[in-house]
Amino acid sequence: MEILPDSLPQDAGLQDIKPRRIVEELDKYIIGQDKAKRSVAIALRNRWRRRRVREDLRDEIAPKNIILIGPTGVGKTEIARRLARIADVPFLKVEATKFTEVGYVGRDVESMIRDLVEITVNMVRSREEVRVMEKARFIALERMLDILLPPAAPRSVPEPGTPEKPLEVVPRQDPASSSTRDKLRKMLLDGKFDERFVDLEVTESSMPIMEIFSNTGMEEVGINLKDMFSGLLPKQTKKRKVKVPQAMEIMAQEEAKQLVEMERVIKTALETVEQSGIIFLDEIDKIASGAGSGHGPDVSREGVQRDLLPIVEGSTVSTKHGMVKTDHILFIASGAFHKSKPSDLVPELQGRFPIRVELDALTENDFYRILTEPENALITQYVELLATEGVNLSFDDSAIKEIASIARQVNDRTENIGARRLHTILECLLEDILFAAPDLEEKTVSISADIVRKKLDQIKEDENLSRYIL
């Protein structure tokens, strides 16, 4: 059965989306930050354009990596994450501070490429399992019929001297058995056996846990040892008594895994990573030389930058699935750059991030829009959460404006954590309602500006309380 084409289609993992459409999609979830949205939209469209230039020039066009500069909570990570979802491409978020630094043992820089490959292999395999699921369900149906109607017992060995019957290349079907099987199949499809239990042998996925304590660069050893032992050790099975529909689903999942051709899945995944992968490097300002004081930390941070440079610049990384070239992976870095600036990065690394976009700090009006406009707005989330308890929660427009005003004031007086302040304020405001929701007799709750002020004003005015609670 054909699972995947011999080669990846030219635009696999990159949808034909115009920059204007990308920005419109980002606008559904992220308020403001128009410059950043335009930059990532252009970068994504350029990848689509590169796949259409003549072949001898295609490899020469390097991705235009981006640095997003702005305080925490203004939407840097959300822009990158939503961009990957829109384009339907592999995405990995990683903190730059995780990696190996001089003075302590961190993670190997190449591990982010291995992690991206694992994500992509799982993504491609899941899609292929969905594609073959119809055939897997058909096979599972036949297996279930074998359980419900076991095949006839094998014929006994003839006694010596008994004349042998002619060999049948294709065994003849017993008409009565075939008719019974057809009837059972119809009953099974009609749900007549849904309440019946069957004994099913299920493969246990558990295996011995092995921890390897080693220097950096050895993460792959643990993975390879795990794969080796999983192949050597016999698979353990156990019998479970389950209902017929659940048994059919378990068998269909097993058959789908067997129908997927992993060699082609891996080939597709590796090419998708190379041509369409996006890695989001968060907290890159923390490894800039101006982020701290003293020679030790500066040397340490520069060491991380030197380790990152070949990956961002373009190199070949060995993974358990094969070699991966990083030349055309798109890197989006972000940082607040409060104590440092992009020019504090080593010059070689600066050159690999030619596009720099400064995100705006959020205003009171932005907070109001964040609470009300996005498809996943915080107000909508809390309304839907309480609706599961039968509680009809509503907010006056004046209440939402008051929440936005308090968020701005607390950010100004304490640390500015951007839109994340709205989460803490709403949790504090709705704590009593969320706790008592299952037992409320009055199922309609309306939040007004007076209620917001009564609940939060005392905390807001006390700076110490604000730091701890809001």
C-alpha positions in Angstrom: 0.0 0.0 0.0 1.3 3.4 -0.9 1.9 5.4 2.2 4.0 8.4 1.0 5.4 9.5 -2.3 9.0 8.7 -3.1 10.0 12.3 -2.5 8.5 15.2 -0.6 6.3 17.4 -2.6 7.9 20.8 -3.3 5.6 22.6 -0.9 5.1 20.0 1.8 4.9 21.8 5.2 4.7 25.2 3.5 1.2 26.4 2.6 0.7 29.0 -0.1 -0.3 31.8 2.2 0.1 35.5 1.3 1.8 37.8 3.9 -1.4 39.8 4.3 -3.4 36.6 5.1 -0.7 35.6 7.6 -1.0 38.9 9.4 -4.8 38.6 9.4 -4.5 35.2 11.1 -2.1 36.5 13.7 -4.5 39.4 14.4 -7.0 36.9 15.6 -4.9 36.0 18.6 -2.3 38.8 19.1 -3.1 42.4 19.7 -0.9 45.1 18.1 2.8 44.4 17.2 2.1 45.1 13.5 5.8 45.5 12.7 6.7 42.1 14.1 3.8 40.4 12.4 4.8 41.9 9.0 8.4 40.7 9.5 7.5 37.1 10.3 5.0 37.0 7.5 7.6 38.2 5.0 10.1 35.6 6.3 7.6 32.8 5.9 6.6 33.9 2.4 10.3 34.1 1.4 10.6 30.4 2.3 7.8 29.6 -0.1 9.4 31.8 -2.8 12.8 30.1 -2.3 11.3 26.8 -3.2 10.2 28.2 -6.6 13.5 29.8 -7.8 15.7 27.9 -10.1 17.5 24.9 -8.5 21.1 26.2 -8.8 20.1 29.4 -6.9 17.8 27.8 -4.3 20.5 26.6 -2.0 22.3 30.0 -2.1 19.3 31.8 -0.6 19.7 31.8 3.2 16.8 32.3 5.6 16.5 35.8 7.0 16.6 35.0 10.8 14.8 37.5 13.1 15.4 38.9 16.6 12.2 40.1 18.4 13.1 42.7 21.0 10.7 43.7 23.7 9.7 43.2 27.3 8.2 40.0 28.6 4.5 39.4 28.0 4.1 41.4 24.8 3.6 38.5 22.4 7.0 37.4 21.2 6.6 33.7 21.8 2.9 33.7 20.7 3.8 35.3 17.4 6.4 32.5 16.6 4.1 29.7 17.8 1.1 30.9 15.9 3.2 31.4 12.8 4.3 27.7 12.9 0.6 26.7 13.3 -0.5 28.8 10.3 2.2 27.4 8.1 1.8 23.9 9.5 5.5 23.4 10.0 7.7 21.8 12.7 8.3 24.2 15.6 10.5 24.1 18.7 10.8 26.6 21.5 14.0 26.5 23.5 15.7 28.8 26.0 19.2 29.8 25.1 20.3 29.6 28.7 19.8 25.8 28.6 22.9 25.2 26.6 26.5 24.4 27.6 28.3 27.2 29.3 31.8 27.5 30.6 31.6 26.8 34.3 28.7 24.4 34.4 27.2 21.6 32.4 24.2 22.5 30.4 22.6 20.9 27.3 24.4 20.3 24.1 23.5 22.9 21.5 22.8 20.3 18.8 20.1 18.7 21.0 17.6 21.3 19.8 18.0 20.0 16.2 17.5 16.4 17.5 14.4 17.5 19.5 13.0 19.2 16.3 13.6 16.0 14.3 11.7 13.9 17.0 8.8 16.4 16.9 8.7 16.2 13.1 8.9 12.4 12.9 6.0 12.1 15.4 4.0 14.7 13.4 4.5 13.0 10.1 3.9 9.5 11.5 0.6 10.7 13.1 -0.6 12.1 9.8 0.2 8.9 8.0 -1.6 6.9 10.7 -4.6 9.0 10.0 -4.3 8.4 6.3 -4.2 4.6 6.7 -6.8 4.5 9.5 -9.6 3.4 7.2 -7.7 0.3 6.1 -6.6 -0.3 9.7 -10.2 -0.2 10.8 -11.1 -2.8 8.1 -8.3 -5.1 9.3 -9.4 -4.6 12.9 -13.0 -5.5 11.9 -11.8 -8.8 10.4 -9.7 -9.5 13.6 -12.7 -8.9 15.7 -14.8 -11.3 13.6 -12.0 -13.9 14.2 -12.4 -13.4 17.9 -16.2 -13.6 17.8 -16.3 -16.5 15.3 -13.0 -18.5 15.7 -11.9 -20.4 12.6 -12.8 -24.1 12.4 -10.4 -26.5 14.1 -7.6 -28.0 11.9 -8.4 -31.3 10.5 -6.9 -34.3 12.2 -3.9 -36.2 10.7 -5.1 -39.2 8.7 -4.3 -42.7 9.9 -1.5 -44.6 8.1 -2.9 -46.4 5.0 -5.7 -43.9 4.5 -5.7 -42.7 0.9 -4.6 -39.0 0.7 -7.0 -36.4 -0.5 -5.7 -34.1 -3.3 -3.9 -31.0 -2.1 -6.0 -27.8 -2.2 -4.0 -24.8 -3.2 -7.0 -22.5 -2.2 -9.1 -23.9 0.6 -12.8 -24.0 -0.2 -15.0 -21.7 1.8 -17.7 -23.3 3.9 -20.9 -21.6 2.7 -22.5 -21.8 6.2 -19.4 -20.3 7.9 -19.2 -17.5 5.3 -22.9 -16.7 5.7 -22.5 -16.6 9.5 -19.5 -14.3 9.2 -21.4 -11.9 7.0 -24.2 -11.8 9.5 -21.8 -11.2 12.3 -20.1 -8.4 10.4 -23.5 -6.7 9.8 -24.4 -7.0 13.5 -21.0 -5.7 14.5 -21.3 -2.7 12.2 -24.8 -2.0 13.5 -23.5 -1.9 17.1 -25.3 -5.0 18.3 -22.1 -6.2 20.2 -21.2 -2.8 21.7 -21.9 -4.0 25.3 -20.1 -7.3 24.9 -16.7 -7.8 26.5 -13.9 -9.7 24.7 -10.4 -10.7 25.9 -7.7 -8.8 24.1 -3.9 -9.1 24.2 -2.3 -5.7 24.5 1.4 -5.0 24.1 2.8 -3.3 27.2 5.0 -0.3 26.3 6.9 -0.2 29.7 10.6 -1.0 29.7 13.5 -0.8 32.2 14.4 2.8 33.1 18.0 3.6 32.4 19.6 6.9 33.5 22.9 8.0 32.0 24.9 10.6 33.8 27.4 12.0 31.3 29.0 15.2 29.9 27.3 17.3 27.4 26.8 15.9 23.9 25.8 12.5 25.2 22.0 12.9 25.1 21.9 10.8 21.9 23.6 7.9 23.7 20.7 7.4 26.0 18.2 7.4 23.1 20.2 4.9 21.1 20.6 2.5 24.1 16.9 2.8 24.7 16.1 1.9 21.1 18.6 -1.0 21.2 17.2 -2.6 24.3 13.6 -2.1 23.1 14.5 -4.1 20.1 16.3 -6.9 22.0 13.9 -7.4 24.9 10.8 -9.4 24.1 7.6 -7.5 24.0 5.4 -8.1 27.0 1.7 -8.6 26.5 -1.2 -8.8 28.9 -4.8 -9.8 28.5 -7.4 -7.1 29.1 -11.2 -7.6 29.1 -12.6 -4.7 27.2 -15.8 -3.8 25.4 -16.0 -4.5 21.6 -15.8 -0.8 20.5 -12.8 -0.2 22.7 -11.1 -3.4 21.4 -11.7 -2.4 17.8 -10.1 1.0 18.5 -7.1 -0.6 20.1 -6.6 -3.0 17.2 -7.1 -0.2 14.7 -4.3 1.8 16.3 -2.0 -1.2 16.3 -2.7 -1.9 12.6 -2.3 1.7 11.6 1.2 1.7 13.2 2.1 -1.4 11.2 0.8 0.0 7.9 2.9 3.1 8.2 6.2 2.7 6.3 8.7 4.3 8.7 11.6 4.6 6.2 9.5 7.0 4.1 8.2 8.8 7.2 11.7 9.5 8.4 12.8 10.6 4.9 9.9 13.0 4.7 10.5 14.3 8.3 14.2 15.0 7.7 13.5 17.0 4.6 10.6 18.8 6.3 13.0 19.8 9.1 15.6 21.1 6.7 13.3 23.0 4.5 10.5 24.2 6.8 11.6 23.9 10.4 11.3 26.9 12.8 13.3 27.1 16.0 12.4 29.8 18.5 15.4 30.8 20.7 14.1 32.6 23.7 16.1 34.6 26.2 18.9 35.2 23.8 19.6 38.5 25.7 20.7 36.4 28.7 23.7 35.2 26.8 24.8 38.6 25.5 28.0 39.9 27.1 26.3 43.0 28.5 23.8 40.9 30.5 26.0 40.6 33.5 29.2 41.9 35.2 32.5 40.3 35.7 34.8 38.4 33.4 33.6 34.9 34.3 29.9 35.3 33.2 30.9 37.2 30.1 33.3 34.4 29.0 30.6 31.9 29.8 27.9 33.7 27.8 30.2 34.1 24.8 30.9 30.4 24.9 27.2 29.7 24.4 27.1 32.1 21.5 30.1 30.4 19.9 28.3 27.0 20.3 25.1 28.4 18.7 26.9 30.1 15.8 27.6 27.0 13.6 24.0 25.7 14.0 22.5 29.1 13.1 25.1 29.6 10.3 24.5 26.2 8.8 26.0 22.9 9.6 25.2 19.2 9.6 23.9 17.6 12.8 23.9 13.9 13.4 20.6 12.5 14.8 19.4 9.0 15.4 17.3 9.2 12.2 20.1 10.6 10.0 22.1 13.7 9.2 20.3 17.0 9.1 21.5 20.2 7.5 20.6 23.4 9.4 21.3 25.8 6.5 17.6 26.6 5.8 16.0 26.2 9.3 14.4 29.5 10.3 15.7 30.8 13.6 13.6 33.4 15.5 15.3 34.8 18.6 13.8 36.9 21.3 14.8 38.8 24.3 13.9 41.8 26.5 17.4 43.3 26.2 17.0 45.3 29.4 20.6 45.0 30.5 22.1 44.4 27.1 21.6 45.1 23.5 21.8 43.1 20.2 25.2 44.6 19.5 26.5 42.9 22.6 26.2 39.6 20.8 29.3 38.3 19.0 29.5 40.0 15.6 29.3 36.6 13.7 26.0 35.8 15.5 24.6 39.3 14.9 25.2 38.8 11.2 23.1 35.7 11.2 20.0 37.6 12.5 19.7 40.4 9.9 16.1 41.3 10.8 15.5 43.0 14.1 12.0 44.1 15.2 11.2 46.0 18.4 7.9 45.2 19.9 5.9 47.9 21.7 5.1 47.8 25.4 1.4 47.2 26.0 -0.8 50.1 26.9 -4.1 50.2 28.9 -6.0 50.1 25.7 -4.0 47.1 24.5 -5.0 45.3 27.8 -8.7 46.1 27.1 -8.4 44.7 23.6 -6.5 41.6 24.8 -9.4 40.8 27.2 -12.1 41.2 24.6 -11.0 40.8 21.0 -8.9 37.6 20.4 -10.7 34.4 19.6 -9.1 32.9 22.8 -9.6 36.1 24.9 -9.2 35.7 28.6 -12.7 36.8 29.4 -14.1 34.2 26.9 -12.0 31.5 28.6 -13.4 32.2 32.0 -16.9 32.5 30.7 -16.6 29.1 29.1 -14.9 27.5 32.1 -17.8 28.5 34.4 -20.4 27.6 31.8 -19.4 23.9 32.4 -20.7 24.4 36.0 -23.9 25.9 34.7 -22.8 29.4 35.8 -23.6 32.3 33.4 -20.7 34.7 34.0 -20.7 38.2 32.4 -18.5 41.3 32.5 -19.7 44.9 32.2 -17.7 46.9 29.8 -16.7 49.2 32.7 -15.4 46.2 34.6 -13.2 45.2 31.8 -11.8 48.7 31.5 -11.2 48.8 35.2 -9.3 45.4 35.0 -7.1 46.9 32.2 -6.4 50.0 34.2 -5.3 48.0 37.3 -3.1 45.8 35.1 -1.4 48.9 33.7 -0.9 50.5 37.2 0.5 47.4 38.8 2.9 46.9 35.8 4.0 50.5 36.2 4.6 50.2 40.0 6.2 46.7 40.1 7.7 44.6 37.4 6.3 45.0 33.9 5.3 41.5 32.9 3.0 42.6 30.1 -0.2 40.8 29.4 0.6 38.0 31.9 -0.5 40.5 34.6 -4.0 40.0 33.4 -3.9 36.3 34.3 -3.0 37.0 37.9 -5.6 39.8 38.3 -8.4 37.7 36.9 -7.5 34.7 39.0 -7.5 37.0 42.1 -10.8 38.6 41.1 -12.7 35.4 40.3 -11.1 33.2 43.0 -14.3 33.1 45.2 -16.6 32.4 42.2 -14.3 29.7 40.8 -14.2 28.0 44.3 -17.9 28.2 45.0 -19.3 27.6 41.4 -20.5 24.0 41.9 -22.6 25.1 44.9 -23.9 28.4 43.8 -27.7 28.7 43.9 -27.8 31.9 41.8 -26.3 30.7 38.5 -26.0 34.2 36.9 -23.0 36.2 38.0 -22.3 39.7 36.6 -19.0 41.5 37.3 -19.2 45.3 37.5 -16.6 47.9 37.9 -17.6 48.4 41.6 -17.0 44.7 42.2 -13.6 44.9 40.6 -12.6 47.9 42.7 -14.0 46.4 45.9 -12.0 43.2 45.4 -8.7 44.6 44.1 -8.3 48.3 45.2 -6.8 47.4 48.6 -4.3 45.0 47.1 -3.4 47.5 44.4 -2.8 50.3 46.8 -0.5 48.3 49.0 2.7 47.9 47.0 3.9 44.9 49.1 0.6 43.1 48.6 0.7 43.9 44.9 4.1 42.3 44.5 2.9 39.1 46.2 -0.7 38.8 44.9 -1.0 40.7 41.7 
